[in-house]
Amino acid sequence: MGLYNTPNIFFIYGRAGKTNQTEMINRLIGGFVAILIGVSLIGPISSEVNTAAVDKGNLYNSSSWGATVLKMVPGFFALGILGIGIAVTYGSLRDAGVV
């Protein structure tokens, strides 16, 4: 068979590049659960980081830049949760055919 006579794998299996509603709902529920768990963990992570990076603590006395970098952890954690939200939204819109 030539280049133009090869069968399309997606049409053979009936998928044609689209997901069915069950997979889309499963992906949405998984994304929302991940966001819910992440948001509920921001507070404890922030308090533990502030406890470890206190101005009179051992970490600050040994290396002040280590305490400064440690204080940035909750911000990057929040950015990761924001990334999950963007990925879930984009995936849902792509599955719906909007994007």
SVG drawing of the C-alpha trace seen along z (x, -y; Angstrom):
<svg xmlns="http://www.w3.org/2000/svg" viewBox="-21 -37 47 39">
<polyline fill="none" stroke="black" stroke-width="0.4" points="0.0,0.0 1.2,-3.5 1.4,-6.5 -2.1,-7.6 -3.7,-4.2 -2.8,-3.5 -5.8,-3.1 -6.3,-5.7 -5.9,-4.0 -8.3,-6.3 -11.2,-5.5 -10.5,-1.8 -11.0,-1.9 -13.9,-4.3 -12.2,-7.1 -11.4,-9.7 -9.4,-11.7 -12.4,-12.4 -13.1,-11.1 -16.4,-10.0 -18.3,-11.7 -17.4,-9.2 -13.7,-9.8 -14.2,-13.6 -16.2,-13.5 -13.6,-11.2 -10.9,-13.7 -12.9,-16.6 -13.6,-14.9 -9.9,-13.9 -8.8,-17.5 -11.2,-19.0 -10.2,-16.5 -6.5,-17.4 -7.3,-21.1 -9.4,-20.6 -6.6,-18.6 -4.0,-21.1 -5.9,-24.1 -6.5,-22.4 -2.8,-21.8 -1.6,-25.4 -2.3,-26.5 -0.4,-23.7 2.5,-24.0 2.7,-27.7 2.7,-27.4 5.4,-24.7 7.6,-26.8 7.2,-29.8 8.1,-27.8 11.2,-26.4 12.3,-29.7 11.9,-31.9 14.4,-34.7 16.0,-33.3 15.9,-29.7 18.8,-27.3 18.2,-27.5 18.3,-31.3 21.5,-31.4 23.3,-28.8 22.3,-30.3 19.9,-33.2 19.5,-32.5 18.2,-29.0 15.5,-30.5 14.6,-32.9 14.3,-30.2 12.3,-28.1 9.8,-30.9 9.1,-30.7 7.8,-27.1 4.1,-28.0 4.0,-30.4 5.3,-27.7 2.9,-25.2 0.1,-27.6 1.4,-28.1 1.3,-24.3 -2.3,-24.1 -3.1,-27.0 -1.4,-24.9 -3.7,-22.0 -6.7,-24.2 -5.6,-25.6 -4.9,-22.1 -8.3,-20.7 -10.0,-23.7 -8.1,-23.4 -8.6,-19.7 -12.3,-20.0 -12.7,-22.7 -10.6,-20.7 -12.7,-17.6 -15.9,-19.6 -14.5,-20.9 -14.4,-24.6 -10.6,-24.9"/>
</svg>
